[in-house]
Amino acid sequence: MHRERKLTPFGAASAAPIAPVHHVPLSPRELRAQAVYRLQVGLFGLGGIILLISLANVVMERVTLANRAAALDPTVEASATAANDPLVDMGVAPELPVGAAPAQQNPNQQH
């Protein structure tokens, strides 16, 4: 009498026949744990959204205050020259004249 052994998907021998796995309902403790987890994730998400909206509101209020202060300040005048170039201020780009065209050499002039 030779008994045939069946192999599992991982190659180990199994004495028990392969049977389908049926759905096992969750216990009340597991259901409660899932509900608490979902509630925690939802509340943290809601808190994060409220925090982002509050931060955006503070930034917008500060910008509005700065704009009002600049509009009401009589000492600030529109300058005739162009605004400072931040790249020139950092020393990354060369300073170019704003209103003047680059000087062109006359080909007829010789030194």
C-alpha positions in Angstrom: 0.0 0.0 0.0 1.5 3.1 -1.2 -0.1 6.3 -0.1 0.3 9.3 -2.4 1.4 12.6 -0.8 0.2 15.9 -2.1 2.5 18.9 -2.2 1.5 22.4 -1.1 2.3 25.4 -3.3 5.5 25.9 -1.4 6.7 22.4 -1.9 6.1 21.0 1.6 4.2 17.7 1.9 0.7 18.0 3.3 -1.3 15.1 4.9 -4.6 17.0 4.9 -6.5 17.4 1.7 -6.7 20.8 0.1 -10.0 22.5 1.0 -11.3 26.0 0.2 -11.0 28.6 2.9 -14.3 30.0 3.9 -14.9 33.5 5.1 -14.7 33.8 8.9 -16.7 36.7 10.3 -14.8 39.1 12.4 -15.3 39.1 16.2 -16.9 42.1 17.9 -13.5 43.0 19.3 -11.9 43.1 15.8 -14.9 45.1 14.4 -14.6 47.6 17.2 -10.8 47.9 16.6 -11.4 48.6 12.9 -14.1 51.2 13.7 -11.7 53.0 16.2 -8.9 53.0 13.6 -11.1 54.4 10.9 -12.3 57.1 13.4 -8.7 58.0 14.3 -7.7 58.3 10.6 -10.7 60.5 9.8 -10.1 62.8 12.7 -6.4 63.2 12.0 -7.2 63.9 8.4 -9.9 66.5 9.3 -7.4 68.1 11.8 -4.8 68.3 9.1 -7.1 70.0 6.6 -8.2 72.5 9.3 -4.6 73.2 10.1 -3.7 73.8 6.4 -6.7 76.1 5.9 -5.8 78.1 9.0 -2.2 78.5 7.8 -3.4 79.7 4.4 -5.8 82.2 6.1 -3.0 83.6 8.3 -0.7 84.1 5.2 -3.5 85.8 3.3 -4.2 88.2 6.2 -0.6 89.1 6.4 -0.4 89.8 2.7 -3.5 91.9 2.8 -2.1 93.9 5.8 1.2 94.5 4.0 -0.6 95.7 0.8 -2.8 98.1 2.8 0.3 99.5 4.6 2.2 100.0 1.4 -0.8 101.7 -0.3 -1.4 104.1 2.7 2.3 105.0 3.3 2.9 108.5 1.8 6.7 108.1 1.9 6.7 105.4 -0.7 6.9 106.8 -4.2 7.0 105.1 -7.5 10.6 105.3 -8.7 11.5 106.3 -12.2 14.1 103.5 -12.4 13.3 99.9 -12.6 13.1 97.8 -9.5 16.2 96.1 -8.2 17.0 92.8 -9.8 17.4 90.1 -7.1 19.9 88.2 -9.3 22.1 91.3 -9.5 21.7 91.9 -5.7 23.0 88.3 -5.1 25.8 88.8 -7.5 24.7 86.1 -9.9 24.0 88.3 -12.9 25.8 91.4 -14.1 24.1 94.8 -13.7 22.8 96.1 -17.0 21.7 99.7 -17.7 17.9 99.9 -17.7 17.0 102.7 -20.1 20.1 103.1 -22.2 20.7 101.0 -25.3 24.0 99.3 -25.6 26.7 101.5 -27.2 27.3 100.6 -30.7 30.6 101.2 -32.4 30.6 103.0 -35.6 32.5 100.9 -38.2 33.8 104.1 -39.8 35.6 105.2 -36.6 39.1 103.9 -36.2 41.4 104.4 -33.2 
